[in-house]
C-alpha cells in the first residue's frame, strides 16, 4: 500500500467533513442492521441487508486504517 497517496487522510486536528462522513456511514450501517434484524425481510433480502451493513462497517474501518497510516507517516 506504499504507493497510495494518503495526503487527504493526514490532516491535523479535527475535520467536520471526516466527522460527518463517519457519522453518516455509522447511521446508515445501523439502519441497515435494524432492517436486517426486523421480522419482515426473509431469506435473500435479509442476507442482502446484512451484507450491506457489514460492507458499510468494513468501509468505515478501512477509512480509519488509511487515517492511521497517514498519521504514522
N, C-alpha and C positions, 0 to 999 in steps of 0.2 A: 504493500500500500504506500510505499515511499514516493511513488510518482504522482500521487494525488495532491492537488493544491488545497491545503487546509486553511488558507488565509481567512476565509469567511468565518471559520469556526474559532479563530484565535482572538476574538475581541476581548478587550479588558472591561472589567466592571459588569454592569448589567445591560441587557438588551431587551427593550419592550417587544421587539419582533420575535426574538428567541423565546421569551416567556410566553408570548401569545400563541405561537405555533405549538409549543408543548402543551399548553392548556387546552387548545382546541383538539389536538390529537388525543389527549387523555380523555376528554369528554366524549369524543367520537368512539373511542375504544370502549368506554363504559356503556355507552348507548348500545353498541353492537353486542356486547356481552349480555346486557339485560334482555335484548331481543332474542338472543340465542337461548337464554335460560327460561324465557316465557313459555307458557304451556301451548301457545298457538303454533309456532313453527314445528314442523315434523320432518324427519328424515333428512333429505338433501338440503333443504332450506336451513335447518338447524346447523348442519355441518358447514354450510356456506357462511352463515353469520358468525359462527365460532372461528372459522378461518380468517374472516375479515378482522375480527377483534384481535386475534393472535398476530396477524400481519401488522396491524397498527401499533401494537406494543413492541414488536421487533423493530419497526421503523424508528420509533421513539428512542429505543435503546441504541440503535445504530447512530442516530444523530448525537446522542450523548457520548458515544465512543469516539466519534470524529472530533467532538469538542475536547475531550480528554487528550487525544493525540495531538491536537493543535496546541493545547496549553503545555504539554510536556516537551514541545519543541521538536 
